Amino acid sequence: MEGNGHQASESEVIAQSLVKGEAGQSELIEVAVVESIPGVAETGSGPKPGPQPKASSTQEGSDETLGSEQEPSPLEFADLVANGVRLAVGAIGLMLAAVADVLGQLVPGPEAAPAAGWGSEGAAGSGPEALAGSGPDAPAEADSGPAPLEILRLLPGAALGLGFQAGRRLAGTGRSINARVGPAASFVARRSILRRPMEALRHGLDAWDRLGGQERRDSERAARQLARAVIPQLVTAFLDQIDLDDIMARVDLDPIVRRLDFERIIKEQVDVNAIADGLDIGRILDRVDFNAIIAQRVDMESIVDRLDFDRIVDRLDLDGIVARVNVNSVVERVDLPGITKQVMDEIDMGEIIHQSTSSITTETIDALRSQGVNADRILSRVVDRLLLRKGERQTRLPAGDGS
Amino acid sequence: MTLETRRAASKEFQAHRAGFASRFIAAVIDLCILALFGFLVLGFVALIRFLLSSRPFEIPHIPGWANSIWAVGVYTIYFTYEWATTGRTLGNQLAGLRVVTPTGRLLPAWRAVVRSLLYLVFPAGLLWVLVSVRNASVQDHLVGSAVIYDWYYKAPQSPSRADTGDPRSANQ
């Protein structure tokens, strides 16, 4: 009883504010649009018509109360009717605005510009603002004389105003009925006389609710399947119509590149090993002209100057290298007879043999002569001693002999 | 003794009169060469006879007188020619000797002939070298010649008139 009473009182406050026009038309349209969107309507929990802080906080309290209530109340029904009316009126207004826009484009003339301007704003979803501005603009345009097209252009705003006014009246009527009949209806509803019919009604509604939920899920699944099938084709068709070269020509890539942290991207995102595994190094090397690179760009002199050949040679396993060399094949490929002939042509073997043999012969003969001299001296001494001869023999030729 | 020290020592006695041993070795070598030459000539004659006739190959038998004439002639020509032209025979060449006048010049031809004949007639005259103060043989005294160590070849000079005068003055 307390919940229903609190809810009724809050609903009355909202209804009164709506009737008194405290809420702007723009907010009304926003509520209608939000409730027309299924996702947004599900996140929201009931009408939020109050644009003012006080009304909004009060409405939040009523939402919590409504969330805990199982049975529908007449006030919710009244709000639902009011919202449905606003939604229908908004949709009709949009349709009329679109029709007026089309007519404005089909009938050229000095009047077409304001008509197109109104229609474009309405199509963009700012209908209430256009509606609010249509009032002061209408007298100014009437000064230049009314025309059928102008009258037609005023029809959407007039229809919206009429619809909203009718909705306010209908909501006010529902609330007044609820205020008078609600206590009696609550009393009757709590009686056991209506309990069984209400139970039967609830069971029936549960069945229908389950069926509706199942149908909704099937519909969503079909919609997702349709989206999966259609979206790629749409995207493909869209991309076929786009000239990426033209788009890229218009894009200034320099600031984008300057903002990119390539070092971090490469470190975190790029698998260099995978890229290296995918590279065909042999094919790349086949396309590179190493001879031209070395001949034109490499300073071999500086490279050779920096090399420490002694250290390199120390690190070489010359014995192992020599062991792997097939000396026989090397020798077979060498023109030994030709080389030998060339060497023999360059060397005067006769002179070498002559010098070597003459040197040996000279040394031998010198030794023989020296031995002969020694023998001469020994014999002379022996004979001189036997002859008791004193002094050296006069073997030297007279001075000036020329010897 | 190394080669250099031996050459340095040998320069000390260059142009000195040679002793008996060297001269005897040179004479033996010359005689061997002459004997070999004689046998070669005989062998050549035998080969010619073998090729030109149907007789078997044999050393020709030369009569004694012919053999003597042949030997004296070859000996005289050989020594005379060598001493008169170069001052040294092949034996002197190996022994490093040279036959010169007391002044160091080549022997005149007639002295060379006389000297060779004297050695042919009286070869024992060489023994006088052992007792001679100047290492001179009998033939050197008679002819006026000298045998010196001369291992380094020097262009022989032509005999001077003074050498042909008094050979004995050279051996004094």
Boltz contact constraints between the chains, C-beta under 6 A:
constraints:
  - contact:
      token1: [A, 363]
      token2: [B, 3]
      max_distance: 6.0
  - contact:
      token1: [A, 369]
      token2: [B, 96]
      max_distance: 6.0
  - contact:
      token1: [A, 369]
      token2: [B, 151]
      max_distance: 6.0
  - contact:
      token1: [A, 370]
      token2: [B, 6]
      max_distance: 6.0
  - contact:
      token1: [A, 372]
      token2: [B, 21]
      max_distance: 6.0
  - contact:
      token1: [A, 372]
      token2: [B, 22]
      max_distance: 6.0
  - contact:
      token1: [A, 372]
      token2: [B, 25]
      max_distance: 6.0
  - contact:
      token1: [A, 372]
      token2: [B, 95]
      max_distance: 6.0
  - contact:
      token1: [A, 375]
      token2: [B, 21]
      max_distance: 6.0
  - contact:
      token1: [A, 376]
      token2: [B, 19]
      max_distance: 6.0
  - contact:
      token1: [A, 376]
      token2: [B, 21]
      max_distance: 6.0
  - contact:
      token1: [A, 376]
      token2: [B, 22]
      max_distance: 6.0
  - contact:
      token1: [A, 379]
      token2: [B, 19]
      max_distance: 6.0
  - contact:
      token1: [A, 379]
      token2: [B, 20]
      max_distance: 6.0
  - contact:
      token1: [A, 379]
      token2: [B, 21]
      max_distance: 6.0
  - contact:
      token1: [A, 380]
      token2: [B, 19]
      max_distance: 6.0
  - contact:
      token1: [A, 383]
      token2: [B, 130]
      max_distance: 6.0
  - contact:
      token1: [A, 383]
      token2: [B, 131]
      max_distance: 6.0
  - contact:
      token1: [A, 393]
      token2: [B, 133]
      max_distance: 6.0
  - contact:
      token1: [A, 394]
      token2: [B, 133]
      max_distance: 6.0
  - contact:
      token1: [A, 394]
      token2: [B, 134]
      max_distance: 6.0
  - contact:
      token1: [A, 395]
      token2: [B, 16]
      max_distance: 6.0
  - contact:
      token1: [A, 395]
      token2: [B, 17]
      max_distance: 6.0
  - contact:
      token1: [A, 395]
      token2: [B, 135]
      max_distance: 6.0
  - contact:
      token1: [A, 396]
      token2: [B, 16]
      max_distance: 6.0
  - contact:
      token1: [A, 397]
      token2: [B, 15]
      max_distance: 6.0
  - contact:
      token1: [A, 397]
      token2: [B, 104]
      max_distance: 6.0
  - contact:
      token1: [A, 401]
      token2: [B, 103]
      max_distance: 6.0
  - contact:
      token1: [A, 401]
      token2: [B, 104]
      max_distance: 6.0
  - contact:
      token1: [A, 402]
      token2: [B, 104]
      max_distance: 6.0
  - contact:
      token1: [A, 403]
      token2: [B, 15]
      max_distance: 6.0
  - contact:
      token1: [A, 403]
      token2: [B, 104]
      max_distance: 6.0
